[in-house]
Amino acid sequence: MALDSAKKIEIAQQFGRSEGDTGSPEVQIALISNRIKYLTEHLKINKKDHSSRLGLLKLVGQRKRLMKYLKRRDYTKYIEVITALSIRDK
């Protein structure tokens, strides 16, 4: 299930740099984290849904790459994002 527009806009406003910002790494990480949270709950119920499990692993990898990029570019923003989203740092 995809995020509805209202939820995406809310996340973009919370993490975005400006009005309508959806492409910055902070917003992308927040959107992917929301999707990961949904898929994790889905897989707790549907244990044999292997295609969703593969999608979850791809999302985790994508988020990891974005977080690595953000950590390199703007460490303070990286700390803010992982604290707000309750993501562990290595």
PDB file of N, CA, C and O in Angstrom:
ATOM      1  N   MET A   1       0.828  -1.173   0.000  1.00  0.00           N
ATOM      2  CA  MET A   1       0.000   0.000   0.000  1.00  0.00           C
ATOM      3  C   MET A   1       0.879   1.245   0.000  1.00  0.00           C
ATOM      4  O   MET A   1       1.771   1.386   0.837  1.00  0.00           O
ATOM      5  N   ALA A   2       0.626   2.124  -0.923  1.00  0.00           N
ATOM      6  CA  ALA A   2       1.401   3.353  -1.024  1.00  0.00           C
ATOM      7  C   ALA A   2       0.895   4.381  -0.015  1.00  0.00           C
ATOM      8  O   ALA A   2      -0.246   4.311   0.441  1.00  0.00           O
ATOM      9  N   LEU A   3       1.746   5.317   0.318  1.00  0.00           N
ATOM     10  CA  LEU A   3       1.354   6.386   1.227  1.00  0.00           C
ATOM     11  C   LEU A   3       0.362   7.306   0.531  1.00  0.00           C
ATOM     12  O   LEU A   3       0.486   7.568  -0.665  1.00  0.00           O
ATOM     13  N   ASP A   4      -0.609   7.788   1.267  1.00  0.00           N
ATOM     14  CA  ASP A   4      -1.533   8.745   0.669  1.00  0.00           C
ATOM     15  C   ASP A   4      -0.864  10.119   0.585  1.00  0.00           C
ATOM     16  O   ASP A   4       0.121  10.385   1.274  1.00  0.00           O
ATOM     17  N   SER A   5      -1.405  10.972  -0.256  1.00  0.00           N
ATOM     18  CA  SER A   5      -0.789  12.275  -0.536  1.00  0.00           C
ATOM     19  C   SER A   5      -0.662  13.131   0.719  1.00  0.00           C
ATOM     20  O   SER A   5       0.341  13.820   0.904  1.00  0.00           O
ATOM     21  N   ALA A   6      -1.667  13.090   1.575  1.00  0.00           N
ATOM     22  CA  ALA A   6      -1.632  13.913   2.786  1.00  0.00           C
ATOM     23  C   ALA A   6      -0.461  13.513   3.686  1.00  0.00           C
ATOM     24  O   ALA A   6       0.220  14.375   4.243  1.00  0.00           O
ATOM     25  N   LYS A   7      -0.229  12.211   3.828  1.00  0.00           N
ATOM     26  CA  LYS A   7       0.870  11.729   4.669  1.00  0.00           C
ATOM     27  C   LYS A   7       2.221  12.125   4.068  1.00  0.00           C
ATOM     28  O   LYS A   7       3.135  12.516   4.794  1.00  0.00           O
ATOM     29  N   LYS A   8       2.345  12.020   2.731  1.00  0.00           N
ATOM     30  CA  LYS A   8       3.592  12.410   2.071  1.00  0.00           C
ATOM     31  C   LYS A   8       3.878  13.889   2.268  1.00  0.00           C
ATOM     32  O   LYS A   8       5.012  14.277   2.548  1.00  0.00           O
ATOM     33  N   ILE A   9       2.844  14.715   2.123  1.00  0.00           N
ATOM     34  CA  ILE A   9       3.020  16.153   2.298  1.00  0.00           C
ATOM     35  C   ILE A   9       3.418  16.472   3.740  1.00  0.00           C
ATOM     36  O   ILE A   9       4.264  17.333   3.980  1.00  0.00           O
ATOM     37  N   GLU A  10       2.807  15.777   4.689  1.00  0.00           N
ATOM     38  CA  GLU A  10       3.137  15.983   6.098  1.00  0.00           C
ATOM     39  C   GLU A  10       4.598  15.641   6.376  1.00  0.00           C
ATOM     40  O   GLU A  10       5.295  16.384   7.068  1.00  0.00           O
ATOM     41  N   ILE A  11       5.055  14.523   5.836  1.00  0.00           N
ATOM     42  CA  ILE A  11       6.451  14.111   6.026  1.00  0.00           C
ATOM     43  C   ILE A  11       7.388  15.104   5.344  1.00  0.00           C
ATOM     44  O   ILE A  11       8.425  15.463   5.902  1.00  0.00           O
ATOM     45  N   ALA A  12       7.025  15.552   4.133  1.00  0.00           N
ATOM     46  CA  ALA A  12       7.864  16.506   3.400  1.00  0.00           C
ATOM     47  C   ALA A  12       7.963  17.826   4.148  1.00  0.00           C
ATOM     48  O   ALA A  12       9.028  18.443   4.160  1.00  0.00           O
ATOM     49  N   GLN A  13       6.883  18.272   4.771  1.00  0.00           N
ATOM     50  CA  GLN A  13       6.927  19.520   5.530  1.00  0.00           C
ATOM     51  C   GLN A  13       7.773  19.385   6.783  1.00  0.00           C
ATOM     52  O   GLN A  13       8.456  20.326   7.187  1.00  0.00           O
ATOM     53  N   GLN A  14       7.724  18.216   7.393  1.00  0.00           N
ATOM     54  CA  GLN A  14       8.482  18.006   8.627  1.00  0.00           C
ATOM     55  C   GLN A  14       9.984  17.939   8.359  1.00  0.00           C
ATOM     56  O   GLN A  14      10.772  18.510   9.113  1.00  0.00           O
ATOM     57  N   PHE A  15      10.387  17.244   7.288  1.00  0.00           N
ATOM     58  CA  PHE A  15      11.805  17.013   7.042  1.00  0.00           C
ATOM     59  C   PHE A  15      12.385  17.834   5.898  1.00  0.00           C
ATOM     60  O   PHE A  15      13.604  17.886   5.742  1.00  0.00           O
ATOM     61  N   GLY A  16      11.540  18.476   5.097  1.00  0.00           N
ATOM     62  CA  GLY A  16      12.011  19.205   3.924  1.00  0.00           C
ATOM     63  C   GLY A  16      12.753  20.479   4.260  1.00  0.00           C
ATOM     64  O   GLY A  16      12.616  21.038   5.348  1.00  0.00           O
ATOM     65  N   ARG A  17      13.534  20.918   3.307  1.00  0.00           N
ATOM     66  CA  ARG A  17      14.302  22.147   3.486  1.00  0.00           C
ATOM     67  C   ARG A  17      13.465  23.373   3.153  1.00  0.00           C
ATOM     68  O   ARG A  17      13.685  24.450   3.706  1.00  0.00           O
ATOM     69  N   SER A  18      12.495  23.206   2.239  1.00  0.00           N
ATOM     70  CA  SER A  18      11.641  24.324   1.854  1.00  0.00           C
ATOM     71  C   SER A  18      10.252  23.793   1.510  1.00  0.00           C
ATOM     72  O   SER A  18       9.999  22.592   1.600  1.00  0.00           O
ATOM     73  N   GLU A  19       9.367  24.686   1.123  1.00  0.00           N
ATOM     74  CA  GLU A  19       8.002  24.304   0.749  1.00  0.00           C
ATOM     75  C   GLU A  19       8.032  23.423  -0.501  1.00  0.00           C
ATOM     76  O   GLU A  19       8.635  23.794  -1.507  1.00  0.00           O
ATOM     77  N   GLY A  20       7.395  22.279  -0.439  1.00  0.00           N
ATOM     78  CA  GLY A  20       7.308  21.386  -1.600  1.00  0.00           C
ATOM     79  C   GLY A  20       8.566  20.586  -1.872  1.00  0.00           C
ATOM     80  O   GLY A  20       8.700  20.006  -2.950  1.00  0.00           O
ATOM     81  N   ASP A  21       9.480  20.538  -0.936  1.00  0.00           N
ATOM     82  CA  ASP A  21      10.723  19.788  -1.114  1.00  0.00           C
ATOM     83  C   ASP A  21      10.456  18.302  -0.916  1.00  0.00           C
ATOM     84  O   ASP A  21      10.094  17.868   0.177  1.00  0.00           O
ATOM     85  N   THR A  22      10.636  17.527  -1.981  1.00  0.00           N
ATOM     86  CA  THR A  22      10.440  16.078  -1.866  1.00  0.00           C
ATOM     87  C   THR A  22      11.672  15.300  -2.286  1.00  0.00           C
ATOM     88  O   THR A  22      11.711  14.079  -2.132  1.00  0.00           O
ATOM     89  N   GLY A  23      12.671  15.978  -2.809  1.00  0.00           N
ATOM     90  CA  GLY A  23      13.831  15.279  -3.342  1.00  0.00           C
ATOM     91  C   GLY A  23      15.038  15.263  -2.448  1.00  0.00           C
ATOM     92  O   GLY A  23      15.998  14.546  -2.730  1.00  0.00           O
ATOM     93  N   SER A  24      15.025  16.034  -1.372  1.00  0.00           N
ATOM     94  CA  SER A  24      16.205  16.064  -0.511  1.00  0.00           C
ATOM     95  C   SER A  24      16.364  14.719   0.194  1.00  0.00           C
ATOM     96  O   SER A  24      15.381  14.016   0.428  1.00  0.00           O
ATOM     97  N   PRO A  25      17.594  14.367   0.528  1.00  0.00           N
ATOM     98  CA  PRO A  25      17.832  13.071   1.166  1.00  0.00           C
ATOM     99  C   PRO A  25      17.054  12.891   2.470  1.00  0.00           C
ATOM    100  O   PRO A  25      16.636  11.780   2.797  1.00  0.00           O
ATOM    101  N   GLU A  26      16.860  13.972   3.209  1.00  0.00           N
ATOM    102  CA  GLU A  26      16.138  13.871   4.484  1.00  0.00           C
ATOM    103  C   GLU A  26      14.708  13.396   4.259  1.00  0.00           C
ATOM    104  O   GLU A  26      14.221  12.510   4.962  1.00  0.00           O
ATOM    105  N   VAL A  27      14.043  13.989   3.278  1.00  0.00           N
ATOM    106  CA  VAL A  27      12.653  13.627   2.977  1.00  0.00           C
ATOM    107  C   VAL A  27      12.586  12.207   2.438  1.00  0.00           C
ATOM    108  O   VAL A  27      11.706  11.433   2.815  1.00  0.00           O
ATOM    109  N   GLN A  28      13.526  11.865   1.548  1.00  0.00           N
ATOM    110  CA  GLN A  28      13.534  10.515   0.982  1.00  0.00           C
ATOM    111  C   GLN A  28      13.740   9.468   2.073  1.00  0.00           C
ATOM    112  O   GLN A  28      13.080   8.429   2.068  1.00  0.00           O
ATOM    113  N   ILE A  29      14.644   9.734   2.997  1.00  0.00           N
ATOM    114  CA  ILE A  29      14.887   8.795   4.093  1.00  0.00           C
ATOM    115  C   ILE A  29      13.633   8.636   4.947  1.00  0.00           C
ATOM    116  O   ILE A  29      13.290   7.526   5.354  1.00  0.00           O
ATOM    117  N   ALA A  30      12.950   9.747   5.218  1.00  0.00           N
ATOM    118  CA  ALA A  30      11.736   9.690   6.038  1.00  0.00           C
ATOM    119  C   ALA A  30      10.629   8.911   5.330  1.00  0.00           C
ATOM    120  O   ALA A  30       9.931   8.120   5.965  1.00  0.00           O
ATOM    121  N   LEU A  31      10.460   9.123   4.027  1.00  0.00           N
ATOM    122  CA  LEU A  31       9.426   8.405   3.275  1.00  0.00           C
ATOM    123  C   LEU A  31       9.733   6.910   3.201  1.00  0.00           C
ATOM    124  O   LEU A  31       8.842   6.076   3.365  1.00  0.00           O
ATOM    125  N   ILE A  32      10.995   6.583   2.955  1.00  0.00           N
ATOM    126  CA  ILE A  32      11.382   5.170   2.891  1.00  0.00           C
ATOM    127  C   ILE A  32      11.220   4.516   4.260  1.00  0.00           C
ATOM    128  O   ILE A  32      10.796   3.363   4.346  1.00  0.00           O
ATOM    129  N   SER A  33      11.552   5.236   5.326  1.00  0.00           N
ATOM    130  CA  SER A  33      11.407   4.680   6.671  1.00  0.00           C
ATOM    131  C   SER A  33       9.951   4.380   6.992  1.00  0.00           C
ATOM    132  O   SER A  33       9.643   3.372   7.627  1.00  0.00           O
ATOM    133  N   ASN A  34       9.063   5.255   6.554  1.00  0.00           N
ATOM    134  CA  ASN A  34       7.641   5.024   6.762  1.00  0.00           C
ATOM    135  C   ASN A  34       7.194   3.772   6.009  1.00  0.00           C
ATOM    136  O   ASN A  34       6.428   2.967   6.538  1.00  0.00           O
ATOM    137  N   ARG A  35       7.666   3.611   4.790  1.00  0.00           N
ATOM    138  CA  ARG A  35       7.321   2.430   3.986  1.00  0.00           C
ATOM    139  C   ARG A  35       7.905   1.156   4.609  1.00  0.00           C
ATOM    140  O   ARG A  35       7.251   0.113   4.610  1.00  0.00           O
ATOM    141  N   ILE A  36       9.115   1.234   5.132  1.00  0.00           N
ATOM    142  CA  ILE A  36       9.754   0.085   5.784  1.00  0.00           C
ATOM    143  C   ILE A  36       8.949  -0.329   7.007  1.00  0.00           C
ATOM    144  O   ILE A  36       8.746  -1.518   7.250  1.00  0.00           O
ATOM    145  N   LYS A  37       8.491   0.656   7.777  1.00  0.00           N
ATOM    146  CA  LYS A  37       7.694   0.362   8.961  1.00  0.00           C
ATOM    147  C   LYS A  37       6.401  -0.374   8.582  1.00  0.00           C
ATOM    148  O   LYS A  37       6.000  -1.330   9.245  1.00  0.00           O
ATOM    149  N   TYR A  38       5.757   0.092   7.504  1.00  0.00           N
ATOM    150  CA  TYR A  38       4.530  -0.562   7.044  1.00  0.00           C
ATOM    151  C   TYR A  38       4.807  -1.995   6.587  1.00  0.00           C
ATOM    152  O   TYR A  38       4.075  -2.913   6.957  1.00  0.00           O
ATOM    153  N   LEU A  39       5.850  -2.193   5.793  1.00  0.00           N
ATOM    154  CA  LEU A  39       6.160  -3.536   5.290  1.00  0.00           C
ATOM    155  C   LEU A  39       6.566  -4.481   6.416  1.00  0.00           C
ATOM    156  O   LEU A  39       6.270  -5.674   6.353  1.00  0.00           O
ATOM    157  N   THR A  40       7.231  -3.974   7.433  1.00  0.00           N
ATOM    158  CA  THR A  40       7.613  -4.814   8.566  1.00  0.00           C
ATOM    159  C   THR A  40       6.375  -5.346   9.272  1.00  0.00           C
ATOM    160  O   THR A  40       6.308  -6.526   9.617  1.00  0.00           O
ATOM    161  N   GLU A  41       5.401  -4.478   9.485  1.00  0.00           N
ATOM    162  CA  GLU A  41       4.144  -4.922  10.109  1.00  0.00           C
ATOM    163  C   GLU A  41       3.407  -5.907   9.213  1.00  0.00           C
ATOM    164  O   GLU A  41       2.834  -6.882   9.700  1.00  0.00           O
ATOM    165  N   HIS A  42       3.418  -5.661   7.910  1.00  0.00           N
ATOM    166  CA  HIS A  42       2.764  -6.561   6.954  1.00  0.00           C
ATOM    167  C   HIS A  42       3.391  -7.953   6.992  1.00  0.00           C
ATOM    168  O   HIS A  42       2.688  -8.963   6.942  1.00  0.00           O
ATOM    169  N   LEU A  43       4.718  -7.995   7.080  1.00  0.00           N
ATOM    170  CA  LEU A  43       5.415  -9.284   7.065  1.00  0.00           C
ATOM    171  C   LEU A  43       5.280 -10.044   8.383  1.00  0.00           C
ATOM    172  O   LEU A  43       5.461 -11.261   8.410  1.00  0.00           O
ATOM    173  N   LYS A  44       4.968  -9.350   9.467  1.00  0.00           N
ATOM    174  CA  LYS A  44       4.702 -10.056  10.718  1.00  0.00           C
ATOM    175  C   LYS A  44       3.429 -10.884  10.596  1.00  0.00           C
ATOM    176  O   LYS A  44       3.313 -11.955  11.191  1.00  0.00           O
ATOM    177  N   ILE A  45       2.478 -10.378   9.819  1.00  0.00           N
ATOM    178  CA  ILE A  45       1.205 -11.087   9.625  1.00  0.00           C
ATOM    179  C   ILE A  45       1.314 -12.114   8.507  1.00  0.00           C
ATOM    180  O   ILE A  45       0.855 -13.247   8.648  1.00  0.00           O
ATOM    181  N   ASN A  46       1.928 -11.711   7.391  1.00  0.00           N
ATOM    182  CA  ASN A  46       2.028 -12.562   6.199  1.00  0.00           C
ATOM    183  C   ASN A  46       3.456 -13.075   6.057  1.00  0.00           C
ATOM    184  O   ASN A  46       4.254 -12.516   5.305  1.00  0.00           O
ATOM    185  N   LYS A  47       3.766 -14.126   6.772  1.00  0.00           N
ATOM    186  CA  LYS A  47       5.134 -14.622   6.851  1.00  0.00           C
ATOM    187  C   LYS A  47       5.651 -15.204   5.536  1.00  0.00           C
ATOM    188  O   LYS A  47       6.863 -15.244   5.322  1.00  0.00           O
ATOM    189  N   LYS A  48       4.767 -15.651   4.661  1.00  0.00           N
ATOM    190  CA  LYS A  48       5.207 -16.292   3.422  1.00  0.00           C
ATOM    191  C   LYS A  48       5.191 -15.360   2.208  1.00  0.00           C
ATOM    192  O   LYS A  48       5.311 -15.820   1.073  1.00  0.00           O
ATOM    193  N   ASP A  49       5.047 -14.082   2.437  1.00  0.00           N
ATOM    194  CA  ASP A  49       5.025 -13.108   1.349  1.00  0.00           C
ATOM    195  C   ASP A  49       6.463 -12.737   0.979  1.00  0.00           C
ATOM    196  O   ASP A  49       6.994 -11.724   1.434  1.00  0.00           O
ATOM    197  N   HIS A  50       7.074 -13.570   0.151  1.00  0.00           N
ATOM    198  CA  HIS A  50       8.489 -13.399  -0.156  1.00  0.00           C
ATOM    199  C   HIS A  50       8.754 -12.217  -1.084  1.00  0.00           C
ATOM    200  O   HIS A  50       9.828 -11.619  -1.014  1.00  0.00           O
ATOM    201  N   SER A  51       7.817 -11.869  -1.939  1.00  0.00           N
ATOM    202  CA  SER A  51       8.039 -10.729  -2.832  1.00  0.00           C
ATOM    203  C   SER A  51       8.066  -9.422  -2.034  1.00  0.00           C
ATOM    204  O   SER A  51       8.848  -8.524  -2.347  1.00  0.00           O
ATOM    205  N   SER A  52       7.235  -9.312  -1.027  1.00  0.00           N
ATOM    206  CA  SER A  52       7.273  -8.115  -0.178  1.00  0.00           C
ATOM    207  C   SER A  52       8.549  -8.088   0.652  1.00  0.00           C
ATOM    208  O   SER A  52       9.090  -7.016   0.923  1.00  0.00           O
ATOM    209  N   ARG A  53       9.029  -9.247   1.053  1.00  0.00           N
ATOM    210  CA  ARG A  53      10.278  -9.318   1.809  1.00  0.00           C
ATOM    211  C   ARG A  53      11.443  -8.814   0.953  1.00  0.00           C
ATOM    212  O   ARG A  53      12.317  -8.099   1.442  1.00  0.00           O
ATOM    213  N   LEU A  54      11.445  -9.192  -0.323  1.00  0.00           N
ATOM    214  CA  LEU A  54      12.486  -8.720  -1.233  1.00  0.00           C
ATOM    215  C   LEU A  54      12.400  -7.204  -1.405  1.00  0.00           C
ATOM    216  O   LEU A  54      13.420  -6.515  -1.408  1.00  0.00           O
ATOM    217  N   GLY A  55      11.185  -6.693  -1.548  1.00  0.00           N
ATOM    218  CA  GLY A  55      11.002  -5.247  -1.650  1.00  0.00           C
ATOM    219  C   GLY A  55      11.475  -4.526  -0.401  1.00  0.00           C
ATOM    220  O   GLY A  55      12.054  -3.443  -0.485  1.00  0.00           O
ATOM    221  N   LEU A  56      11.231  -5.121   0.751  1.00  0.00           N
ATOM    222  CA  LEU A  56      11.683  -4.543   2.023  1.00  0.00           C
ATOM    223  C   LEU A  56      13.207  -4.468   2.061  1.00  0.00           C
ATOM    224  O   LEU A  56      13.771  -3.452   2.466  1.00  0.00           O
ATOM    225  N   LEU A  57      13.870  -5.539   1.641  1.00  0.00           N
ATOM    226  CA  LEU A  57      15.328  -5.541   1.641  1.00  0.00           C
ATOM    227  C   LEU A  57      15.891  -4.491   0.688  1.00  0.00           C
ATOM    228  O   LEU A  57      16.907  -3.863   0.986  1.00  0.00           O
ATOM    229  N   LYS A  58      15.236  -4.299  -0.456  1.00  0.00           N
ATOM    230  CA  LYS A  58      15.676  -3.266  -1.398  1.00  0.00           C
ATOM    231  C   LYS A  58      15.511  -1.877  -0.794  1.00  0.00           C
ATOM    232  O   LYS A  58      16.382  -1.020  -0.949  1.00  0.00           O
ATOM    233  N   LEU A  59      14.389  -1.653  -0.102  1.00  0.00           N
ATOM    234  CA  LEU A  59      14.160  -0.361   0.533  1.00  0.00           C
ATOM    235  C   LEU A  59      15.186  -0.094   1.628  1.00  0.00           C
ATOM    236  O   LEU A  59      15.673   1.029   1.763  1.00  0.00           O
ATOM    237  N   VAL A  60      15.515  -1.111   2.403  1.00  0.00           N
ATOM    238  CA  VAL A  60      16.509  -0.951   3.468  1.00  0.00           C
ATOM    239  C   VAL A  60      17.866  -0.568   2.866  1.00  0.00           C
ATOM    240  O   VAL A  60      18.566   0.293   3.399  1.00  0.00           O
ATOM    241  N   GLY A  61      18.229  -1.210   1.758  1.00  0.00           N
ATOM    242  CA  GLY A  61      19.491  -0.886   1.088  1.00  0.00           C
ATOM    243  C   GLY A  61      19.498   0.527   0.533  1.00  0.00           C
ATOM    244  O   GLY A  61      20.499   1.236   0.634  1.00  0.00           O
ATOM    245  N   GLN A  62      18.386   0.932  -0.050  1.00  0.00           N
ATOM    246  CA  GLN A  62      18.277   2.283  -0.594  1.00  0.00           C
ATOM    247  C   GLN A  62      18.378   3.326   0.514  1.00  0.00           C
ATOM    248  O   GLN A  62      19.062   4.338   0.361  1.00  0.00           O
ATOM    249  N   ARG A  63      17.693   3.076   1.632  1.00  0.00           N
ATOM    250  CA  ARG A  63      17.764   4.001   2.759  1.00  0.00           C
ATOM    251  C   ARG A  63      19.181   4.062   3.315  1.00  0.00           C
ATOM    252  O   ARG A  63      19.655   5.134   3.693  1.00  0.00           O
ATOM    253  N   LYS A  64      19.854   2.928   3.364  1.00  0.00           N
ATOM    254  CA  LYS A  64      21.223   2.889   3.865  1.00  0.00           C
ATOM    255  C   LYS A  64      22.153   3.745   3.000  1.00  0.00           C
ATOM    256  O   LYS A  64      22.999   4.472   3.520  1.00  0.00           O
ATOM    257  N   ARG A  65      21.989   3.653   1.672  1.00  0.00           N
ATOM    258  CA  ARG A  65      22.806   4.463   0.774  1.00  0.00           C
ATOM    259  C   ARG A  65      22.512   5.954   0.945  1.00  0.00           C
ATOM    260  O   ARG A  65      23.433   6.771   0.953  1.00  0.00           O
ATOM    261  N   LEU A  66      21.242   6.305   1.080  1.00  0.00           N
ATOM    262  CA  LEU A  66      20.883   7.713   1.281  1.00  0.00           C
ATOM    263  C   LEU A  66      21.433   8.244   2.609  1.00  0.00           C
ATOM    264  O   LEU A  66      21.901   9.380   2.689  1.00  0.00           O
ATOM    265  N   MET A  67      21.370   7.409   3.641  1.00  0.00           N
ATOM    266  CA  MET A  67      21.892   7.828   4.942  1.00  0.00           C
ATOM    267  C   MET A  67      23.410   8.014   4.892  1.00  0.00           C
ATOM    268  O   MET A  67      23.946   8.934   5.508  1.00  0.00           O
ATOM    269  N   LYS A  68      24.092   7.149   4.166  1.00  0.00           N
ATOM    270  CA  LYS A  68      25.538   7.263   4.013  1.00  0.00           C
ATOM    271  C   LYS A  68      25.886   8.561   3.288  1.00  0.00           C
ATOM    272  O   LYS A  68      26.837   9.253   3.654  1.00  0.00           O
ATOM    273  N   TYR A  69      25.100   8.885   2.249  1.00  0.00           N
ATOM    274  CA  TYR A  69      25.307  10.133   1.508  1.00  0.00           C
ATOM    275  C   TYR A  69      25.082  11.338   2.408  1.00  0.00           C
ATOM    276  O   TYR A  69      25.895  12.262   2.429  1.00  0.00           O
ATOM    277  N   LEU A  70      23.977  11.333   3.155  1.00  0.00           N
ATOM    278  CA  LEU A  70      23.655  12.454   4.032  1.00  0.00           C
ATOM    279  C   LEU A  70      24.706  12.613   5.132  1.00  0.00           C
ATOM    280  O   LEU A  70      25.045  13.735   5.508  1.00  0.00           O
ATOM    281  N   LYS A  71      25.213  11.515   5.640  1.00  0.00           N
ATOM    282  CA  LYS A  71      26.238  11.562   6.681  1.00  0.00           C
ATOM    283  C   LYS A  71      27.510  12.226   6.154  1.00  0.00           C
ATOM    284  O   LYS A  71      28.171  12.981   6.867  1.00  0.00           O
ATOM    285  N   ARG A  72      27.843  11.933   4.895  1.00  0.00           N
ATOM    286  CA  ARG A  72      29.019  12.526   4.272  1.00  0.00           C
ATOM    287  C   ARG A  72      28.835  14.022   4.023  1.00  0.00           C
ATOM    288  O   ARG A  72      29.761  14.808   4.226  1.00  0.00           O
ATOM    289  N   ARG A  73      27.638  14.410   3.583  1.00  0.00           N
ATOM    290  CA  ARG A  73      27.392  15.789   3.164  1.00  0.00           C
ATOM    291  C   ARG A  73      27.061  16.738   4.320  1.00  0.00           C
ATOM    292  O   ARG A  73      27.587  17.848   4.387  1.00  0.00           O
ATOM    293  N   ASP A  74      26.184  16.293   5.230  1.00  0.00           N
ATOM    294  CA  ASP A  74      25.716  17.187   6.298  1.00  0.00           C
ATOM    295  C   ASP A  74      25.488  16.355   7.559  1.00  0.00           C
ATOM    296  O   ASP A  74      24.398  15.827   7.782  1.00  0.00           O
ATOM    297  N   TYR A  75      26.528  16.251   8.375  1.00  0.00           N
ATOM    298  CA  TYR A  75      26.479  15.363   9.540  1.00  0.00           C
ATOM    299  C   TYR A  75      25.444  15.813  10.570  1.00  0.00           C
ATOM    300  O   TYR A  75      24.782  14.971  11.177  1.00  0.00           O
ATOM    301  N   THR A  76      25.291  17.111  10.779  1.00  0.00           N
ATOM    302  CA  THR A  76      24.323  17.575  11.767  1.00  0.00           C
ATOM    303  C   THR A  76      22.898  17.239  11.355  1.00  0.00           C
ATOM    304  O   THR A  76      22.083  16.853  12.193  1.00  0.00           O
ATOM    305  N   LYS A  77      22.590  17.385  10.061  1.00  0.00           N
ATOM    306  CA  LYS A  77      21.259  17.040   9.559  1.00  0.00           C
ATOM    307  C   LYS A  77      21.040  15.527   9.668  1.00  0.00           C
ATOM    308  O   LYS A  77      19.934  15.071   9.956  1.00  0.00           O
ATOM    309  N   TYR A  78      22.106  14.757   9.435  1.00  0.00           N
ATOM    310  CA  TYR A  78      22.046  13.303   9.562  1.00  0.00           C
ATOM    311  C   TYR A  78      21.661  12.911  10.993  1.00  0.00           C
ATOM    312  O   TYR A  78      20.809  12.045  11.192  1.00  0.00           O
ATOM    313  N   ILE A  79      22.279  13.538  11.972  1.00  0.00           N
ATOM    314  CA  ILE A  79      21.974  13.250  13.379  1.00  0.00           C
ATOM    315  C   ILE A  79      20.532  13.612  13.701  1.00  0.00           C
ATOM    316  O   ILE A  79      19.850  12.873  14.411  1.00  0.00           O
ATOM    317  N   GLU A  80      20.059  14.750  13.183  1.00  0.00           N
ATOM    318  CA  GLU A  80      18.671  15.162  13.411  1.00  0.00           C
ATOM    319  C   GLU A  80      17.689  14.135  12.843  1.00  0.00           C
ATOM    320  O   GLU A  80      16.704  13.781  13.489  1.00  0.00           O
ATOM    321  N   VAL A  81      17.972  13.664  11.626  1.00  0.00           N
ATOM    322  CA  VAL A  81      17.063  12.729  10.949  1.00  0.00           C
ATOM    323  C   VAL A  81      17.012  11.390  11.685  1.00  0.00           C
ATOM    324  O   VAL A  81      15.929  10.855  11.921  1.00  0.00           O
ATOM    325  N   ILE A  82      18.177  10.843  12.050  1.00  0.00           N
ATOM    326  CA  ILE A  82      18.145   9.535  12.705  1.00  0.00           C
ATOM    327  C   ILE A  82      17.543   9.621  14.103  1.00  0.00           C
ATOM    328  O   ILE A  82      16.970   8.646  14.590  1.00  0.00           O
ATOM    329  N   THR A  83      17.666  10.768  14.750  1.00  0.00           N
ATOM    330  CA  THR A  83      17.044  10.924  16.060  1.00  0.00           C
ATOM    331  C   THR A  83      15.531  11.018  15.916  1.00  0.00           C
ATOM    332  O   THR A  83      14.792  10.404  16.686  1.00  0.00           O
ATOM    333  N   ALA A  84      15.072  11.783  14.937  1.00  0.00           N
ATOM    334  CA  ALA A  84      13.637  11.969  14.738  1.00  0.00           C
ATOM    335  C   ALA A  84      12.943  10.679  14.299  1.00  0.00           C
ATOM    336  O   ALA A  84      11.789  10.435  14.651  1.00  0.00           O
ATOM    337  N   LEU A  85      13.653   9.862  13.532  1.00  0.00           N
ATOM    338  CA  LEU A  85      13.064   8.631  13.008  1.00  0.00           C
ATOM    339  C   LEU A  85      13.392   7.400  13.859  1.00  0.00           C
ATOM    340  O   LEU A  85      12.921   6.300  13.569  1.00  0.00           O
ATOM    341  N   SER A  86      14.181   7.581  14.882  1.00  0.00           N
ATOM    342  CA  SER A  86      14.607   6.474  15.764  1.00  0.00           C
ATOM    343  C   SER A  86      15.299   5.369  14.976  1.00  0.00           C
ATOM    344  O   SER A  86      14.955   4.193  15.090  1.00  0.00           O
ATOM    345  N   ILE A  87      16.280   5.773  14.175  1.00  0.00           N
ATOM    346  CA  ILE A  87      17.078   4.824  13.386  1.00  0.00           C
ATOM    347  C   ILE A  87      18.418   4.684  14.075  1.00  0.00           C
ATOM    348  O   ILE A  87      18.986   5.666  14.553  1.00  0.00           O
ATOM    349  N   ARG A  88      18.922   3.463  14.124  1.00  0.00           N
ATOM    350  CA  ARG A  88      20.224   3.230  14.751  1.00  0.00           C
ATOM    351  C   ARG A  88      21.341   3.671  13.834  1.00  0.00           C
ATOM    352  O   ARG A  88      21.239   3.564  12.612  1.00  0.00           O
ATOM    353  N   ASP A  89      22.400   4.166  14.429  1.00  0.00           N
ATOM    354  CA  ASP A  89      23.616   4.510  13.697  1.00  0.00           C
ATOM    355  C   ASP A  89      24.594   3.358  13.897  1.00  0.00           C
ATOM    356  O   ASP A  89      24.547   2.667  14.914  1.00  0.00           O
ATOM    357  N   LYS A  90      25.476   3.153  12.930  1.00  0.00           N
ATOM    358  CA  LYS A  90      26.432   2.057  13.043  1.00  0.00           C
ATOM    359  C   LYS A  90      27.293   2.194  14.262  1.00  0.00           C
ATOM    360  O   LYS A  90      28.155   1.350  14.507  1.00  0.00           O
TER     361      LYS A  90
END
